[in-house]
Amino acid sequence: MVQLVVDSGCDLPDEFLRKYKIPVLPHRVSMGKDEFGDQRNPAQMSHFYTLNLLDRSRPVKTGPAGETEIEGILTKLVSQGHDDIVVQTINGANSPTYNNAVNVAEKLSGDKAQITAVDSHTVFSGQGLLALYTLALIQKGLNGAQIKSRTEEFGRKTVGYAAIKDVYYLRERGRQKNEKSVSWLKAFMARSLNLHPIVSMTYQGSDVADTVKTFDGCTRRLFQLAEEKMVAGELLMPAVVVSFAGPLKDLDKVPGFKAFEKTATEHKVRVYRSVMSLSGGINLGPGTVSLAIAAK
């Protein structure tokens, strides 16, 4: 049976990682002079979000999972007898993690094991949705090469949406990476008018899907985007991953979420809750709410 490996950008509930024994390739997180690997540890993530360690004034950065870390994890799996391994990473256009995984897979693949690197073509909650789809393919008995073809196609049909709470934060993080999609003027106008964007994230890149007055209105509109696809019967998979850059217990308090869950239940769509990865929270900002769907 195929063994799935994901990176720490993947917003998947911790109980799934444990149940299916899915190893996590750690993205690097640095705060000033301190650096550590993000293992999607629930306590670590809660510590970050609860203590408000993410704000515009702190020099917090993320980096890709390195070849050394990837090789260590995959070598251990091979030594344990896993002979067909699929490594699913964050969108290769956003991070070198995919290229690092490809290099390691080529190095380690041979008589003992076949290792397949898969570009998810998506990020964060989208990665979580793709991981769930991948697990379904594994349970059907597909091999790594078959899974790569099916999941890369699915990834291109996956869209993640994020309701941004702090546009100034998004602008500052973008500025640190030399991205100027959110100018000072745009951020100032958004703050002045209490406008909040919904960012869409696909394999083609990021864009603003909508701009809504008040953050409460923004999160309600976020869930409506998925509800519209549910009601129209356009979901390719009866599942939605919702991730929150904050303590997961606070997700129930997010405007629109409970009504969204009710609609999902009525249409037999399962909602998976996850704490947003530190990579997602660092880049999109604390308080961000994200969801991912795959639709026709």
N, C-alpha and C positions, 0 to 999 in steps of 0.2 A: 504493500500500500504506500502511496505517495506521502511523504512528510512535508508539511507546509512550514515555511519560515517567513516571517514578516519583519518589517523594520518598525522602529518605535513611533513613526509618524502615523501608524495604523490605529484608528480609533475603533477598537474592538473591546467589548466588555471583558474585564479581567477574568471572569469565570469561564469564558470561552478559551482564553489563552491557556488556562490551567486544565480545563476539561480535555482539550485536544492536544495538550502538551506542545504548544506552538512556541518555538524559540523566537526571541526578539533581537534583531540587529540594533544595537544602540546608536542613535544619533548623539553627537556630542553637544553638550550645553556648557557654555562658559559665562561666568558672572565675574567680571573683573579679572582677577588672577586665578580664580578657581575654575576648574573644569571637571566635568564628570559625564558618564554615559547615561543617557536616558533609557531605562529599561522598562518603561511603562509601569513602574512600581506605584500602586495606588496610594501608599502612604507618602511617597516622595511627591507625587503630583498634587495630592491634597495639601501638603505642606506649602508648596509653591502658591497655590491659588488662595488658600485660607489666610496666609500671612501677607498677601499682596506683594509678593516678591517681583511681580511683573508690573513695571510702570515705566513711563517715558524717561525717567531720570536715571534708570539703571542701565549699565552697559551689558545687556544680556544678549548673547548670540547663540546661534545653532550651527552645527557643522554636520557633514555626512558621516555615516558609518564607514570606518576605514577598512581597507583590505585586510589588515592584520586582525581586527576584531571579527570580521566576516569569516576569514579563514579558520580562526580558532573555533568558532561555533560550528561551522560545516565539517571540519575535521573530526570534531567530537561526535557528530551525528553519524558520520561514515564509520567511525570506530565502533559505534553501538549497533551497526548492522543495517542502517538505512541505506538502501541502494537506489532510491528514486526520490530526489529532493527538489522541491519547487521553492525558489526564493522570490518572494513578491515584494517589490520596493515602491517607494514614493515616485511620483512622476519624474522620469529621467530628465525632463526639461527644467525641473526645479532643483534637482540635487544630483551630485555625482555618485550617490549611493548605488544607483542602478549600474553604472559603468564599473564601479568597484566590484559589485556582485558578479557581473559578467566575467571580469578578469579572474576572479577567484574560482568561479564555476569551470572555466576553461582549464585552469591549472589542476583542479582536483578531480574532474571527471575522468573516468577510465573504466578499467575492468571491474573495480569494486563498486562504483556508484555512478549514476548519471545525475548531474546537477543542472537544473534549468533555471535561469534568471528571467523573471517576468517584470516588465515595466507596467505598473498598474495604470499609467496614463491618468492618474487622479491623485488626490491628496486627502489625508485626515479621515473624515467620515466616509469619503468615497473609497478609501483604502479598506476601511472596515467592511463596507458592503461587498467589495470585491473578494475579501477574505471569506466571507460567508458563502458567496457563490462558489469559490474555489473548494471549500469544504464539501459542498453538495456534489461537486464533480468528483472529488476524491472518493466519496461514499458510493458513487456510481461505478467506480472501478477504472476511471480514466488514468492513463499514465501521464508523466510529466510533459511530454511533447504535445499530447492532445490538450492538456490543461492550458499550456501556454497559448495555443491558438485560440481556444474558446475564451479565456480570461482577457486577453488583449483586445479582442473584439468587444467583449462586455464592458471593459474599461472605457472604450471610446463612446459608449452609450450611457456612461455614468456621469451624472452632474452633481456637484456639491454646491450647496448654497450656505452662505454665512451671513448672519445678521450682525453687523459691526456696531459695537456699543460706543467706542471712542475713536472717532475719525482722526483726531490728532495723534493718537497712538499709532494707528495704521500708517499715517504719513511719516512719523518719525522712524519707524522700523524700515519703511521703504527707503527713506533718505539714507539710512545707514548702509543699505545695500545698493545705493546709487540708482534706486528706482524712483521715478518722478511722476508716477501715475496719479498721485494725490498731491496737488500743490498746496502751498500754504494758504492761498486764496480759497481754494476749494474747501479745505479744512475749516478755515475761518467762517466761511459762509454756512457750511453745514452746522457748525457749533452755534452760530448766531440764530439760525432758523430752526434749530433742534431737529435737523434732518439726519437720518441714518441710512447708509447704503446696505443693500443686500448684494453681496459679491457672489457671482457664479464662477465655478471652477471646473473646467473641462480639460481634456487632453490638448485643446487648442489654446489654452491659456485662461486668464482671469478677466472678468468684465463686470460691470455693474448691471445687475438684472433689474433693480428697482431702487428707488429712493423714497423713504417713508418718513413722515413727521412723527416724532417721538420714538423712543426705543421700544416702548410697549407696542406701538403700531407696527414697528418693523418686525418684531418677532411674530406677531399675529400674521402678517403678510408672508413671512418665511414659511410658516406651516401651511398656509393656504396654497402656496405653490405646489406642495406635495399632495395636498388634499385634492386639488384639481385633477392631477394625474390619476389618483386613486379612483375618484368618482367616474372618470372617463374610461377606466379600465385599461390604461396605457402603461402600467408598470410591467417591466419584463421579469421582475422578481417580486413576490409579495412580501417585501421587507423594506424597511427604512432604518437607517442608522442615524441617531441623533446624538451629537456630542456637545458638551458644555465646558467652556473654559472657566471652571469654578467647581465647588463641591457638588457632587452629583445629586445630593439631597435637595439642592436648591432648584433643580430642573423643574420640579412640580410647580414652583412658584412663577415660572416664566409665562407671561401672558400668551394664551393661545395653545399652550402645550396640552393641557388636559382635554380640551375640545378636539385637538388633533388626534390624541390617543383614542378617543371615543369613535371618531370617524374611521380610524384605522381598524378598530375592532369590528365595526359594522361591515367593513369591506374585506375582512379576513386578511389584513396586512399586519405583519408583526413589527413592532417597534423595538429596536435594540438601543438601549441607553449606554452611553460611554462618557467617561471623563475625556475631554479633549487632550490630545498629546501635548507635551510641553512644546514641541516644535510648532504645533498649531496655535497654542496660546501665546507663544512668544511672537509669532509673526502676525496674528490676527488681533490679539489683544485680549486681556482678561474680560470675562463677561460675555464673550462672543458665543453665540449659539449657532451650531452648524447642523445640517442634515444632508443626506445623500440618497438619491434615487437613481434607478436605471429605467429609462422609459423609451417607448417607441419614437 
